């Protein structure tokens, strides 16, 4: 399957290194074929901690292949930033969704599902189902 038919994934963290590491982990665990486009959007443009609409918008544009973009976030203010961008209507690609999912487990599930050709609804469902992963 070509990446032009895949959902793109954006991982928004307050920390650039955290977003990059989770993206690397998710890509690595989804390997075995064409991996869906994934972009980290972590921290501020100057490298500090926080969230940046500019970085999120750039990341979303870079993974948009027309099949939708799933955005996963780490903490509350990242949620607010993405919700604000979605409300503006022109800062993110059409068919972008904020996905309610745990950041690491949800990212892996989203990338695996998107890489297997799942549509945006399937990617969102897989990521959200990660809330049910038990560790005991």
Secondary structure, DSSP 4 states (H G I P E B T S, - for coil): --GGGS-EEEEEESSHHHHHHHHHHHHHHT-SSPPPPEEEEES-TTS-SS--HHHHHHHHHHH--SS-EEEEESSHHHHHHHHHHHHHSSSS-TTEEE--S-HHHHHHHHHHHHHTT--HHHHHHHHHHGGG----
